[in-house]
Amino acid sequence: MKGSAMVGGKVLLSILVMVCFACDVLVEKGQAIWLNLPATGTKCVSEVIQNNVVVLADYIAISNHEYAHPTISVKVTSPYGNTLHHEENVTNGRFASTTSEAGIYQVCLGLDGNNQGGEEASVLLDWRIGIAAKDWESIAKKEKIQGVELEFKKLGGQVEAILRHMAYLKEKEANMRTLSDRTNARVARLSIMSLGVCITVSGIQLWHLKRFFRNKKLI
């Protein structure tokens, strides 16, 4: 019994390791990045996000010079071009939303025109998606869980995110297969039509050639 328990424990540990590895590969994560904004123009960050996923972004502008206080404009757009968040003349802010469309979401940041000296500035953008955007501290206090139980709660959320991601990939593959089948069918129809046109044109040319020789009494 003791040996079987040890084997079972090793199997469980192996499963947890595999799940954690998959989580590192597939689960939505937080991305904190620095962007150097030019004096004119904007810089954009894009991310492919699935439907019904929590997105949280914090941003703060920091000047490259000691006494400057730059302000920025921030615009977040959905895959279909809808504006989800738009702020101007701000030094920092937060954007939080749950996606309603699957596709490429874009955050564009730029320095406002009223910045003095036309100097560049840096922006820290903390972009968190899915599990990484959840406030686990508040969840732990609300559900009165901690330690191992909280870690298993996080792991369960990561597994759910993996399953959603796999379902998204499966749906995308099915759509691509459908599109490929339709394209192949259209190509086949066009090929048959082209062959029919070629045969018709060849027949007409042969008829005219035969008529020409007959008029010339060559046949």
LINHUGI-V495592 format. One record per residue. N is the residue number from 1. RES is the residue in three letters. PHI is phi in degrees with one decimal (NA if undefined). OMEGA is omega in radians with two decimals (NA if undefined). Layout:
n res phi omega
N RES PHI OMEGA
N RES PHI OMEGA
//
This chain:
n res phi omega
1 MET NA -3.14
2 LYS -64.8 3.13
3 GLY -65.3 3.13
4 SER -66.4 3.10
5 ALA -64.8 3.12
6 MET -64.4 3.11
7 VAL -63.2 3.11
8 GLY -61.5 3.11
9 GLY -63.7 3.12
10 LYS -65.1 3.12
11 VAL -63.6 3.13
12 LEU -62.1 3.12
13 LEU -62.8 3.12
14 SER -63.3 3.13
15 ILE -63.7 -3.14
16 LEU -63.7 3.12
17 VAL -63.2 3.13
18 MET -64.6 3.13
19 VAL -64.3 3.14
20 CYS -64.2 3.09
21 PHE -64.0 3.10
22 ALA -63.2 3.12
23 CYS -62.3 3.13
24 ASP -62.8 -3.08
25 VAL -84.4 -2.92
26 LEU -106.5 -3.00
27 VAL -73.6 3.09
28 GLU -62.5 -3.09
29 LYS -123.9 3.03
30 GLY -85.4 3.13
31 GLN -132.3 3.06
32 ALA -98.0 -3.07
33 ILE -132.6 3.04
34 TRP -101.3 3.07
35 LEU -122.1 3.04
36 ASN -91.6 -3.09
37 LEU -88.6 3.08
38 PRO -73.7 -3.14
39 ALA -62.4 3.09
40 THR -129.7 3.14
41 GLY 90.3 -3.11
42 THR -130.9 2.99
43 LYS -124.3 -3.06
44 CYS -123.1 3.05
45 VAL -122.6 -3.12
46 SER -122.6 -3.13
47 GLU -150.4 3.06
48 VAL -83.1 -3.08
49 ILE -127.6 3.13
50 GLN -79.3 3.09
51 ASN -75.0 3.06
52 ASN 60.3 3.11
53 VAL -120.7 3.12
54 VAL -75.8 3.12
55 VAL -124.6 3.13
56 LEU -134.2 -3.12
57 ALA -135.8 3.01
58 ASP -111.9 3.14
59 TYR -141.1 3.12
60 ILE -148.3 -3.13
61 ALA -94.3 -3.14
62 ILE -130.3 -3.11
63 SER -77.2 3.05
64 ASN -83.5 3.12
65 HIS -123.4 -2.94
66 GLU -64.8 -2.98
67 TYR -103.6 -3.14
68 ALA -88.4 3.12
69 HIS -128.9 -3.05
70 PRO -71.9 3.00
71 THR -116.5 -3.05
72 ILE -127.7 2.98
73 SER -113.0 -3.08
74 VAL -129.8 3.12
75 LYS -139.2 3.11
76 VAL -113.5 -3.11
77 THR -123.1 3.13
78 SER -88.0 3.12
79 PRO -57.2 -3.13
80 TYR -97.6 3.05
81 GLY 85.5 3.11
82 ASN -75.9 3.13
83 THR -82.9 -3.12
84 LEU -96.2 -3.11
85 HIS -158.2 -3.14
86 HIS -147.5 3.10
87 GLU -133.5 3.09
88 GLU -133.0 3.12
89 ASN 55.4 3.11
90 VAL -122.6 3.07
91 THR -100.1 3.11
92 ASN -158.9 3.13
93 GLY 178.6 -3.13
94 ARG -142.1 3.05
95 PHE -126.3 3.13
96 ALA -137.5 -3.11
97 SER -164.2 3.00
98 THR -113.8 -3.03
99 THR -65.4 3.08
100 SER -115.4 3.12
101 GLU -135.1 3.07
102 ALA -97.4 -3.14
103 GLY 153.7 -3.06
104 ILE -93.4 3.04
105 TYR -99.4 -3.02
106 GLN -131.5 3.03
107 VAL -115.3 3.13
108 CYS -115.5 -3.12
109 LEU -126.5 3.12
110 GLY -155.1 3.09
111 LEU -75.5 3.08
112 ASP -72.0 -3.09
113 GLY -70.8 -3.09
114 ASN -89.6 3.09
115 ASN -72.6 -3.06
116 GLN -78.9 3.03
117 GLY 82.2 -3.14
118 GLY 62.3 -3.10
119 GLU -87.4 3.06
120 GLU -75.6 3.10
121 ALA -146.8 3.13
122 SER -114.6 3.11
123 VAL -129.3 3.02
124 LEU -94.7 -3.13
125 LEU -114.5 3.11
126 ASP -102.3 -2.99
127 TRP -106.5 -3.10
128 ARG -119.4 -3.02
129 ILE -131.4 3.01
130 GLY 64.4 -3.10
131 ILE -60.2 -3.11
132 ALA -65.6 -3.11
133 ALA -87.3 -3.12
134 LYS -77.3 3.08
135 ASP -89.7 -3.06
136 TRP -67.2 3.12
137 GLU -65.2 3.11
138 SER -66.9 3.12
139 ILE -63.1 3.14
140 ALA -63.6 3.13
141 LYS -68.9 -3.11
142 LYS -68.2 -3.11
143 GLU -93.3 3.10
144 LYS 55.4 3.11
145 ILE -126.0 3.13
146 GLN -160.6 3.07
147 GLY 62.1 -3.08
148 VAL -62.5 -3.13
149 GLU -62.3 3.11
150 LEU -67.1 3.12
151 GLU -63.8 3.09
152 PHE -67.6 3.07
153 LYS -63.6 3.09
154 LYS -62.7 -3.13
155 LEU -62.5 3.08
156 GLY -62.3 3.09
157 GLY -64.2 3.12
158 GLN -66.7 3.10
159 VAL -63.3 3.09
160 GLU -61.1 3.12
161 ALA -64.2 3.10
162 ILE -63.1 -3.14
163 LEU -63.3 3.09
164 ARG -64.2 3.14
165 HIS -64.7 3.12
166 MET -64.9 3.11
167 ALA -64.1 3.10
168 TYR -63.7 3.12
169 LEU -64.9 3.12
170 LYS -64.8 3.12
171 GLU -65.6 3.13
172 LYS -64.6 3.11
173 GLU -63.4 3.12
174 ALA -63.7 3.11
175 ASN -65.2 3.12
176 MET -65.8 3.12
177 ARG -65.0 3.11
178 THR -62.2 3.12
179 LEU -63.2 3.13
180 SER -64.7 3.12
181 ASP -63.4 3.12
182 ARG -64.3 3.13
183 THR -63.7 3.12
184 ASN -61.4 3.13
185 ALA -64.9 3.12
186 ARG -66.5 3.11
187 VAL -62.6 3.12
188 ALA -63.6 3.12
189 ARG -64.1 3.12
190 LEU -64.5 3.12
191 SER -65.5 3.12
192 ILE -64.9 3.12
193 MET -63.7 3.13
194 SER -63.2 3.11
195 LEU -63.8 3.11
196 GLY -62.9 3.11
197 VAL -63.1 3.13
198 CYS -61.6 3.14
199 ILE -64.7 -3.14
200 THR -63.6 -3.14
201 VAL -62.8 3.12
202 SER -63.0 3.11
203 GLY -63.3 3.13
204 ILE -64.9 3.12
205 GLN -62.9 3.12
206 LEU -64.8 3.12
207 TRP -64.7 3.12
208 HIS -65.3 3.14
209 LEU -66.0 3.13
210 LYS -65.5 3.11
211 ARG -66.3 3.13
212 PHE -61.8 3.13
213 PHE -64.3 -3.13
214 ARG -70.0 3.11
215 ASN -66.8 3.11
216 LYS -81.3 -3.12
217 LYS 56.1 3.09
218 LEU -88.2 3.07
219 ILE -132.3 NA
//
